């Protein structure tokens, strides 16, 4: 099952200086999650610090488990919105002319 994950750094609670040493660790972990097929696509957000990604897991609990291994999550410096996705039905129907 695929999920859309929207993350947001908690910049109102933590300073740039507090994020700075953890960000490289976050990148390394994100690369690992991509290498095992969990993260399928990932982007930085243009509107605020954070990321959006499409991930694949057997369940919501599995997705949460992988996301919890990210260093910013472990430090309580990021929050996630996790949205389960289903196939778009419009591509499965014939269109009458």
Protein Blocks (a to p, Z undefined) as FASTA:
>chain_A
ZZdddddddfklpcfklmmmmmmmmmmmmmmmmmnomambdcddfkbgcdddddddfbfk
lmmmmmmmpmklmnopaccddddddddfklmpccdZZ
